[in-house]
Amino acid sequence: MKLWGKIRKDDHTVSDEVVAVHAKHAYEVGDWTEPMTELCRKLNLSRPVILKKHVRDLEQFSRAVFSPADFMEPVDFDRFEVELF
């Protein structure tokens, strides 16, 4: 399975990256810290706060959206979208 992260601003993709996740299904991951940290490192981005809502969205819909409020540092984009495929 792979994790695709997209930085979106004004409804345009500014940057995107893909990282491998060593699991076949989202519910098998358990801790999303490592794959999210690797994805954010590739995007030169601080890792957002991962809430239960984000984990639930990844498990149920294979997609989660992070807003600028989910980051501890100020960011210059509208949203950070993460999808599993």
FIDRENMAR-132319 format. One record per residue (C-alpha): residue number from 1; residue in one letter; x, y, z. Coordinates in nm, 4 decimals. Layout:
{NUM A {X Y Z}};
...
//
This chain:
{1 M {0.0000 0.0000 0.0000}};
{2 K {0.1173 0.3563 -0.0652}};
{3 L {0.0449 0.6912 0.0959}};
{4 W {0.0069 0.9879 -0.1402}};
{5 G {0.0286 1.3351 0.0096}};
{6 K {-0.0790 1.6506 -0.1738}};
{7 I {-0.0351 2.0102 -0.0650}};
{8 R {-0.3292 2.2119 -0.2028}};
{9 K {-0.3608 2.5890 -0.2345}};
{10 D {-0.6450 2.7695 -0.4130}};
{11 D {-0.7763 2.4321 -0.5400}};
{12 H {-0.4441 2.3525 -0.7139}};
{13 T {-0.1901 2.0891 -0.6195}};
{14 V {0.1283 2.2727 -0.5240}};
{15 S {0.3359 1.9656 -0.4387}};
{16 D {0.2864 1.5907 -0.3984}};
{17 E {0.4853 1.2848 -0.2925}};
{18 V {0.4293 0.9118 -0.2413}};
{19 V {0.5718 0.6829 0.0281}};
{20 A {0.5333 0.3103 0.0840}};
{21 V {0.3403 0.1806 0.3858}};
{22 H {0.4278 -0.1705 0.4991}};
{23 A {0.0727 -0.2983 0.5414}};
{24 K {-0.1981 -0.4310 0.3121}};
{25 H {-0.4878 -0.2463 0.4792}};
{26 A {-0.5156 0.0841 0.6665}};
{27 Y {-0.6448 -0.0806 0.9843}};
{28 E {-0.3222 -0.2869 1.0034}};
{29 V {-0.0988 0.0200 1.0367}};
{30 G {-0.1677 0.0956 1.4038}};
{31 D {0.0668 0.3973 1.4314}};
{32 W {0.0631 0.6491 1.1464}};
{33 T {0.3524 0.8534 1.2888}};
{34 E {0.6301 0.6891 1.0850}};
{35 P {0.4660 0.6970 0.7380}};
{36 M {0.3337 1.0515 0.7932}};
{37 T {0.6741 1.1716 0.9151}};
{38 E {0.8432 1.0253 0.6064}};
{39 L {0.5818 1.1783 0.3742}};
{40 C {0.6104 1.5211 0.5373}};
{41 R {0.9910 1.5035 0.5277}};
{42 K {0.9759 1.4465 0.1510}};
{43 L {0.7426 1.7459 0.1182}};
{44 N {0.9617 1.9632 0.3452}};
{45 L {0.6672 2.0030 0.5796}};
{46 S {0.6217 1.9712 0.9543}};
{47 R {0.4102 1.6698 1.0531}};
{48 P {0.0504 1.7602 1.1405}};
{49 V {-0.1214 1.6501 1.4583}};
{50 I {-0.2844 1.3163 1.3740}};
{51 L {-0.6239 1.2928 1.5420}};
{52 K {-0.8536 0.9923 1.5786}};
{53 K {-1.0705 1.1529 1.3094}};
{54 H {-0.7807 1.1402 1.0609}};
{55 V {-0.7059 0.7751 1.1411}};
{56 R {-1.0763 0.6861 1.1117}};
{57 D {-1.0988 0.8666 0.7753}};
{58 L {-0.7937 0.6781 0.6460}};
{59 E {-0.9364 0.3438 0.7607}};
{60 Q {-1.2893 0.4050 0.6299}};
{61 F {-1.2362 0.6210 0.3226}};
{62 S {-0.8630 0.5776 0.2427}};
{63 R {-0.8368 0.9570 0.2583}};
{64 A {-0.7796 1.2253 0.5224}};
{65 V {-0.7618 1.6038 0.4968}};
{66 F {-0.5502 1.8191 0.7278}};
{67 S {-0.6186 2.1915 0.7632}};
{68 P {-0.3603 2.4548 0.8592}};
{69 A {-0.4994 2.4349 1.2162}};
{70 D {-0.3694 2.0743 1.2367}};
{71 F {-0.0085 2.1991 1.2140}};
{72 M {0.1918 2.3388 1.5046}};
{73 E {0.3860 2.5723 1.2740}};
{74 P {0.2312 2.8251 1.0335}};
{75 V {0.1805 2.6875 0.6824}};
{76 D {0.1220 2.8562 0.3463}};
{77 F {-0.1476 2.6347 0.1953}};
{78 D {-0.5201 2.5620 0.2284}};
{79 R {-0.5073 2.1894 0.3021}};
{80 F {-0.2904 1.8808 0.3085}};
{81 E {-0.4634 1.5768 0.1575}};
{82 V {-0.3475 1.2212 0.2190}};
{83 E {-0.4774 0.9223 0.0208}};
{84 L {-0.4074 0.5490 0.0354}};
{85 F {-0.3764 0.3347 -0.2748}};
//
